[in-house]
Amino acid sequence: MSHYPALHVFVFSLLALFAKTSLTSVIQILSRFRSRRFLLPEDAALARAAPVASESPFVQRCANVWRNDVENLPLFLMLALTYVLLGAEPEPASKLFATYVLIRYAHTIVYLRGLQPWRAMLYLSGMAVCWTLVVAIVLRIGV
């Protein structure tokens, strides 16, 4: 398939994270329509509602999940891709990438439900996977 034995693992992880963020967006849209609270006049007009000054707390929470993903997923994806391009083997890459993906799915669930300290623990666990990738990259390049 390629000169990069773990590329398929990266692609699967990328697709799984894309699916997660897409699902978060769908949940946010459905929640916005369910609450009938729209900030933008054109969105309110579509739902035949009046614009409001603030969205529902759950819609805001969905936006926070999205923002958290935008801040964190690119870092993981860059590290993961670098690891793959340096010739990572599929087995360790699978373990690391799957762990991160599962952590991010769990993080989204606990974030949407407002569960602390689980949210913080999952965030730190995801960062631990990223730092593990950093160490693996450094070892592969021999620094």
N, CA, C and O of each residue as an XYZ file, in Angstrom:
572
protein
N       0.829     -1.195      0.000
C       0.000      0.000      0.000
C       0.869      1.253      0.000
O       0.646      2.149     -0.814
N       1.843      1.336      0.884
C       2.690      2.516      0.898
C       4.003      2.175      1.581
O       4.208      1.070      2.082
N       4.872      3.155      1.581
C       6.150      2.996      2.268
C       6.023      3.301      3.755
O       7.006      3.247      4.493
N       4.833      3.614      4.180
C       4.566      3.962      5.575
C       3.638      2.913      6.176
O       2.423      2.986      5.993
N       4.195      1.941      6.889
C       3.403      0.799      7.359
C       2.221      1.156      8.251
O       1.252      0.399      8.311
N       2.276      2.288      8.944
C       1.192      2.646      9.869
C       0.261      3.712      9.296
O      -0.563      4.264     10.025
N       0.380      4.008      8.010
C      -0.451      5.064      7.424
C      -1.938      4.749      7.550
O      -2.737      5.641      7.832
N      -2.312      3.501      7.345
C      -3.733      3.138      7.440
C      -4.276      3.358      8.854
O      -5.452      3.679      9.026
N      -3.431      3.190      9.849
C      -3.838      3.428     11.241
C      -4.109      4.912     11.446
O      -5.089      5.287     12.089
N      -3.240      5.752     10.899
C      -3.441      7.197     10.977
C      -4.739      7.593     10.288
O      -5.530      8.362     10.834
N      -4.953      7.070      9.095
C      -6.157      7.426      8.331
C      -7.406      7.017      9.103
O      -8.359      7.793      9.178
N      -7.421      5.834      9.670
C      -8.576      5.400     10.455
C      -8.813      6.334     11.643
O      -9.956      6.681     11.941
N      -7.748      6.737     12.314
C      -7.870      7.643     13.456
C      -8.399      9.000     13.011
O      -9.263      9.582     13.666
N      -7.883      9.492     11.910
C      -8.354     10.766     11.355
C      -9.847     10.698     11.060
O     -10.594     11.612     11.408
N     -10.278      9.628     10.427
C     -11.695      9.471     10.095
C     -12.556      9.340     11.354
O     -13.660      9.883     11.409
N     -12.061      8.628     12.353
C     -12.815      8.470     13.602
C     -12.960      9.809     14.326
O     -14.016     10.097     14.888
N     -11.916     10.620     14.317
C     -11.995     11.932     14.962
C     -12.874     12.885     14.162
O     -13.587     13.704     14.743
N     -12.830     12.786     12.840
C     -13.726     13.589     12.005
C     -15.182     13.223     12.295
O     -16.037     14.102     12.410
N     -15.459     11.925     12.412
C     -16.820     11.474     12.725
C     -17.269     12.021     14.079
O     -18.421     12.427     14.237
N     -16.361     12.029     15.054
C     -16.715     12.534     16.383
C     -17.058     14.013     16.346
O     -18.059     14.432     16.928
N     -16.240     14.806     15.670
C     -16.520     16.238     15.607
C     -17.784     16.517     14.801
O     -18.542     17.433     15.119
N     -18.004     15.727     13.765
C     -19.238     15.889     12.982
C     -20.460     15.564     13.833
O     -21.467     16.270     13.770
N     -20.379     14.514     14.618
C     -21.480     14.151     15.501
C     -21.745     15.245     16.532
O     -22.897     15.542     16.848
N     -20.684     15.837     17.050
C     -20.848     16.953     17.987
C     -21.608     18.099     17.322
O     -22.473     18.717     17.942
N     -21.286     18.378     16.071
C     -21.994     19.437     15.343
C     -23.468     19.109     15.170
O     -24.326     19.975     15.341
N     -23.760     17.872     14.834
C     -25.154     17.452     14.664
C     -25.908     17.593     15.984
O     -27.039     18.079     16.008
N     -25.286     17.170     17.075
C     -25.917     17.304     18.394
C     -26.176     18.777     18.699
O     -27.233     19.125     19.226
N     -25.226     19.636     18.372
C     -25.387     21.067     18.618
C     -26.547     21.641     17.797
O     -27.360     22.406     18.316
N     -26.618     21.278     16.539
C     -27.693     21.777     15.674
C     -29.052     21.299     16.171
O     -29.991     22.088     16.271
N     -29.160     20.006     16.482
C     -30.429     19.467     16.973
C     -30.837     20.126     18.293
O     -32.012     20.411     18.520
N     -29.850     20.363     19.154
C     -30.135     21.011     20.440
C     -30.573     22.452     20.244
O     -31.437     22.950     20.966
N     -29.987     23.108     19.286
C     -30.376     24.490     18.992
C     -31.837     24.531     18.518
O     -32.605     25.391     18.950
N     -32.217     23.610     17.639
C     -33.599     23.579     17.158
C     -34.556     23.149     18.268
O     -35.679     23.646     18.358
N     -34.106     22.226     19.105
C     -34.963     21.785     20.208
C     -35.227     22.927     21.192
O     -36.343     23.068     21.693
N     -34.211     23.735     21.469
C     -34.378     24.845     22.406
C     -35.040     26.055     21.747
O     -35.564     26.935     22.430
N     -35.009     26.090     20.402
C     -35.572     27.203     19.621
C     -34.937     28.538     19.999
O     -35.598     29.576     20.004
N     -33.639     28.493     20.316
C     -32.897     29.707     20.661
C     -31.779     29.885     19.626
O     -30.852     29.079     19.547
N     -31.888     30.951     18.842
C     -30.952     31.212     17.758
C     -30.391     32.617     17.901
O     -31.146     33.570     18.093
N     -29.077     32.755     17.811
C     -28.430     34.054     17.903
C     -28.580     34.847     16.604
O     -28.867     36.044     16.624
N     -28.387     34.183     15.510
C     -28.381     34.860     14.220
C     -29.797     34.998     13.660
O     -30.572     34.041     13.687
N     -30.131     36.166     13.161
C     -31.482     36.394     12.648
C     -31.878     35.425     11.539
O     -33.025     34.982     11.488
N     -30.938     35.090     10.648
C     -31.282     34.178      9.550
C     -31.574     32.769     10.052
O     -32.411     32.067      9.485
N     -30.887     32.355     11.114
C     -31.173     31.046     11.706
C     -32.533     31.068     12.404
O     -33.316     30.124     12.293
N     -32.797     32.144     13.114
C     -34.091     32.292     13.789
C     -35.220     32.314     12.768
O     -36.261     31.694     12.985
N     -35.027     33.022     11.653
C     -36.062     33.092     10.624
C     -36.336     31.720     10.033
O     -37.486     31.379      9.756
N     -35.282     30.928      9.838
C     -35.452     29.575      9.301
C     -36.358     28.736     10.196
O     -37.155     27.932      9.713
N     -36.226     28.935     11.507
C     -37.031     28.174     12.477
C     -38.292     28.929     12.896
O     -39.020     28.499     13.792
N     -38.535     30.057     12.235
C     -39.693     30.895     12.579
C     -39.694     31.248     14.066
O     -40.688     31.081     14.773
N     -38.538     31.741     14.506
C     -38.369     32.148     15.906
C     -37.712     33.523     15.921
O     -37.182     33.981     14.909
N     -37.752     34.159     17.051
C     -37.094     35.448     17.219
C     -35.651     35.223     17.661
O     -35.384     34.314     18.448
N     -34.718     36.037     17.166
C     -33.330     35.912     17.644
C     -33.245     36.183     19.143
O     -34.026     36.958     19.695
N     -32.291     35.536     19.782
C     -32.102     35.705     21.225
C     -30.676     36.183     21.495
O     -29.814     36.125     20.619
N     -30.444     36.652     22.707
C     -29.131     37.175     23.080
C     -28.141     36.081     23.452
O     -26.931     36.283     23.351
N     -28.643     34.915     23.884
C     -27.732     33.826     24.243
C     -28.370     32.486     23.914
O     -29.590     32.326     23.946
N     -27.514     31.538     23.601
C     -27.993     30.199     23.280
C     -28.215     29.416     24.566
O     -27.825     29.844     25.653
N     -28.843     28.270     24.416
C     -29.091     27.435     25.586
C     -27.760     26.949     26.160
O     -26.774     26.845     25.430
N     -27.725     26.652     27.459
C     -26.472     26.180     28.064
C     -25.903     24.927     27.383
O     -24.686     24.799     27.252
N     -26.767     24.009     26.953
C     -26.256     22.793     26.318
C     -25.652     23.100     24.952
O     -24.638     22.511     24.579
N     -26.259     24.010     24.206
C     -25.692     24.414     22.911
C     -24.340     25.085     23.134
O     -23.404     24.859     22.367
N     -24.228     25.899     24.164
C     -22.951     26.518     24.501
C     -21.917     25.454     24.874
O     -20.743     25.569     24.521
N     -22.356     24.431     25.584
C     -21.454     23.341     25.965
C     -20.963     22.608     24.713
O     -19.790     22.244     24.626
N     -21.853     22.393     23.752
C     -21.446     21.775     22.482
C     -20.394     22.639     21.780
O     -19.420     22.119     21.236
N     -20.598     23.957     21.797
C     -19.629     24.867     21.185
C     -18.281     24.775     21.904
O     -17.230     24.864     21.270
N     -18.313     24.598     23.210
C     -17.072     24.449     23.979
C     -16.349     23.157     23.618
O     -15.121     23.135     23.542
N     -17.103     22.081     23.394
C     -16.497     20.814     22.970
C     -15.821     21.014     21.618
O     -14.687     20.584     21.407
N     -16.534     21.672     20.705
C     -15.983     21.933     19.375
C     -14.687     22.735     19.489
O     -13.687     22.392     18.859
N     -14.702     23.800     20.288
C     -13.523     24.645     20.469
C     -12.368     23.829     21.071
O     -11.218     23.983     20.661
N     -12.676     22.975     22.031
C     -11.650     22.139     22.636
C     -11.042     21.202     21.590
O      -9.829     20.989     21.575
N     -11.877     20.647     20.724
C     -11.368     19.784     19.651
C     -10.465     20.564     18.702
O      -9.408     20.076     18.305
N     -10.878     21.770     18.341
C     -10.083     22.592     17.423
C      -8.719     22.920     18.035
O      -7.729     23.062     17.318
N      -8.676     23.039     19.348
C      -7.413     23.332     20.028
C      -6.523     22.101     20.173
O      -5.298     22.221     20.155
N      -7.120     20.924     20.316
C      -6.344     19.731     20.660
C      -6.130     18.735     19.525
O      -5.040     18.173     19.414
N      -7.113     18.501     18.697
C      -6.979     17.476     17.662
C      -5.862     17.777     16.662
O      -5.147     16.852     16.275
N      -5.675     19.034     16.221
C      -4.571     19.270     15.276
C      -3.196     18.909     15.840
O      -2.335     18.421     15.109
N      -2.990     19.143     17.125
C      -1.701     18.785     17.732
C      -1.480     17.279     17.665
O      -0.407     16.819     17.275
N      -2.496     16.518     18.045
C      -2.373     15.063     17.968
C      -2.142     14.618     16.529
O      -1.259     13.803     16.262
N      -2.935     15.151     15.601
C      -2.834     14.710     14.211
C      -1.463     15.026     13.618
O      -0.923     14.230     12.850
N      -0.900     16.173     13.964
C       0.445     16.499     13.473
C       1.492     15.549     14.064
O       2.383     15.075     13.359
N       1.370     15.281     15.356
C       2.308     14.343     15.977
C       2.151     12.939     15.403
O       3.139     12.268     15.105
N       0.909     12.503     15.253
C       0.648     11.164     14.726
C       1.165     11.028     13.295
O       1.781     10.020     12.948
N       0.919     12.030     12.476
C       1.388     11.978     11.090
C       2.919     11.975     11.037
O       3.513     11.244     10.245
N       3.540     12.777     11.865
C       5.006     12.798     11.920
C       5.542     11.421     12.297
O       6.495     10.928     11.694
N       4.924     10.811     13.295
C       5.316      9.470     13.734
C       5.197      8.467     12.580
O       6.087      7.644     12.366
N       4.095      8.550     11.849
C       3.883      7.653     10.708
C       4.924      7.900      9.624
O       5.495      6.953      9.082
N       5.171      9.162      9.307
C       6.129      9.495      8.246
C       7.552      9.090      8.597
O       8.390      8.914      7.713
N       7.820      8.943      9.882
C       9.134      8.475     10.317
C       9.227      6.951     10.333
O      10.217      6.388     10.800
N       8.189      6.287      9.820
C       8.236      4.832      9.678
C       7.713      4.038     10.849
O       8.150      2.910     11.073
N       6.792      4.597     11.598
C       6.222      3.872     12.748
C       5.643      2.537     12.311
O       5.091      2.403     11.219
N       5.783      1.559     13.186
C       5.189      0.247     12.941
C       3.700      0.292     13.286
O       3.296      1.050     14.168
N       2.889     -0.502     12.609
C       1.438     -0.453     12.830
C       0.993     -0.777     14.254
O       0.073     -0.137     14.764
N       1.621     -1.757     14.908
C       1.133     -2.164     16.228
C       1.243     -1.062     17.287
O       0.241     -0.747     17.928
N       2.425     -0.464     17.495
C       2.471      0.610     18.498
C       1.640      1.828     18.069
O       1.021      2.482     18.907
N       1.628      2.126     16.780
C       0.824      3.250     16.304
C      -0.659      2.980     16.570
O      -1.385      3.879     16.994
N      -1.106      1.762     16.326
C      -2.510      1.399     16.573
C      -2.882      1.599     18.031
O      -3.940      2.142     18.346
N      -2.004      1.156     18.911
C      -2.291      1.286     20.344
C      -2.374      2.750     20.766
O      -3.303      3.151     21.469
N      -1.402      3.539     20.334
C      -1.385      4.956     20.713
C      -2.561      5.717     20.102
O      -3.251      6.465     20.794
N      -2.783      5.521     18.803
C      -3.827      6.281     18.121
C      -5.211      5.874     18.615
O      -6.067      6.731     18.833
N      -5.436      4.575     18.794
C      -6.747      4.118     19.283
C      -7.000      4.632     20.694
O      -8.116      5.029     21.029
N      -5.962      4.623     21.511
C      -6.110      5.150     22.868
C      -6.529      6.609     22.833
O      -7.435      7.014     23.561
N      -5.880      7.398     21.997
C      -6.216      8.825     21.903
C      -7.650      9.006     21.410
O      -8.405      9.799     21.973
N      -8.023      8.284     20.373
C      -9.379      8.416     19.816
C     -10.418      8.059     20.877
O     -11.395      8.788     21.048
N     -10.227      6.971     21.579
C     -11.181      6.577     22.623
C     -11.242      7.618     23.737
O     -12.318      7.923     24.252
N     -10.088      8.159     24.102
C     -10.056      9.203     25.133
C     -10.861     10.412     24.673
O     -11.622     10.978     25.457
N     -10.705     10.816     23.412
C     -11.411     12.000     22.920
C     -12.918     11.754     22.828
O     -13.703     12.667     23.085
N     -13.330     10.554     22.472
C     -14.768     10.237     22.483
C     -15.292     10.327     23.918
O     -16.336     10.931     24.168
N     -14.569      9.729     24.847
C     -14.991      9.769     26.252
C     -14.976     11.208     26.771
O     -15.875     11.610     27.510
N     -13.965     11.981     26.389
C     -13.866     13.380     26.806
C     -15.103     14.161     26.349
O     -15.655     14.962     27.103
N     -15.525     13.919     25.117
C     -16.716     14.610     24.595
C     -17.947     14.253     25.411
O     -18.740     15.131     25.751
N     -18.113     12.997     25.722
C     -19.283     12.555     26.498
C     -19.298     13.207     27.874
O     -20.324     13.734     28.302
N     -18.164     13.173     28.567
C     -18.150     13.748     29.919
C     -18.229     15.268     29.875
O     -18.765     15.880     30.798
N     -17.709     15.885     28.828
C     -17.814     17.341     28.683
C     -19.278     17.726     28.485
O     -19.771     18.659     29.120
N     -19.966     17.011     27.610
C     -21.376     17.316     27.369
C     -22.231     17.088     28.611
O     -23.247     17.756     28.801
N     -21.825     16.157     29.441
C     -22.583     15.860     30.666
C     -22.110     16.673     31.868
O     -22.729     16.620     32.930
N     -21.020     17.424     31.712
C     -20.515     18.269     32.791
C     -19.922     17.495     33.948
O     -20.141     17.841     35.109
N     -19.175     16.451     33.642
C     -18.636     15.577     34.684
C     -17.164     15.874     34.974
O     -16.282     15.544     34.181
N     -16.925     16.486     36.096
C     -15.568     16.677     36.591
C     -15.417     15.762     37.801
O     -16.411     15.561     38.499
N     -14.281     15.205     38.097
C     -12.973     15.474     37.511
C     -12.670     14.660     36.263
O     -11.552     14.711     35.749
N     -13.651     13.908     35.766
C     -13.413     13.022     34.621
C     -12.936     13.776     33.388
O     -12.047     13.312     32.673
N     -13.537     14.954     33.139
C     -13.138     15.727     31.972
C     -11.655     16.088     32.051
O     -10.924     15.927     31.074
N     -11.219     16.563     33.184
C      -9.810     16.938     33.347
C      -8.899     15.721     33.234
O      -7.833     15.795     32.623
N      -9.313     14.613     33.814
C      -8.488     13.404     33.759
C      -8.360     12.901     32.317
O      -7.289     12.457     31.902
N      -9.447     12.972     31.564
C      -9.388     12.531     30.169
C      -8.546     13.485     29.326
O      -7.800     13.050     28.448
N      -8.664     14.771     29.592
C      -7.821     15.733     28.881
C      -6.344     15.423     29.138
O      -5.546     15.365     28.203
N      -5.990     15.227     30.396
C      -4.598     14.933     30.747
C      -4.145     13.601     30.162
O      -2.984     13.452     29.779
N      -5.050     12.641     30.091
C      -4.714     11.351     29.472
C      -4.410     11.523     27.987
O      -3.476     10.914     27.466
N      -5.198     12.353     27.310
C      -4.937     12.636     25.906
C      -3.595     13.323     25.716
O      -2.858     13.018     24.778
N      -3.283     14.252     26.612
C      -1.981     14.924     26.539
C      -0.849     13.925     26.798
O       0.221     14.038     26.199
N      -1.073     12.957     27.678
C      -0.055     11.934     27.937
C       0.224     11.126     26.665
O       1.374     10.790     26.381
N      -0.827     10.818     25.904
C      -0.624     10.114     24.629
C       0.200     10.997     23.687
O       1.119     10.513     23.027
N      -0.124     12.277     23.626
C       0.637     13.190     22.765
C       2.103     13.246     23.183
O       2.992     13.229     22.332
N       2.357     13.312     24.476
C       3.746     13.341     24.945
C       4.454     12.016     24.687
O       5.661     11.992     24.446
N       3.712     10.924     24.737
C       4.293      9.628     24.375
C       4.713      9.642     22.914
O       5.764      9.110     22.558
N       3.886     10.253     22.066
C       4.251     10.392     20.654
C       5.490     11.263     20.486
O       6.353     10.965     19.660
N       5.581     12.329     21.258
C       6.765     13.199     21.197
C       8.014     12.381     21.509
O       9.006     12.459     20.785
N       7.968     11.604     22.572
C       9.127     10.774     22.945
C       9.436      9.766     21.845
O      10.601      9.570     21.498
N       8.411      9.124     21.293
C       8.618      8.142     20.226
C       9.242      8.800     18.990
O      10.100      8.209     18.335
N       8.811     10.013     18.681
C       9.366     10.743     17.537
C      10.834     11.077     17.789
O      11.685     10.868     16.924
N      11.118     11.592     18.970
C      12.495     11.946     19.313
C      13.392     10.703     19.229
O      14.510     10.775     18.719
N      12.904      9.583     19.725
C      13.694      8.340     19.667
C      13.900      7.892     18.219
O      14.960      7.362     17.885
N      12.904      8.098     17.358
C      13.032      7.673     15.966
C      14.018      8.539     15.198
O      14.697      8.052     14.294
N      14.105      9.818     15.548
C      15.038     10.685     14.823
C      16.417     10.740     15.474
O      17.361     11.313     14.929
N      16.507     10.128     16.652
C      17.804     10.007     17.313
C      18.345     11.279     17.933
O      19.559     11.475     17.990
N      17.466     12.137     18.392
C      17.915     13.380     19.045
C      18.302     13.116     20.475
O      18.704     14.037     21.186
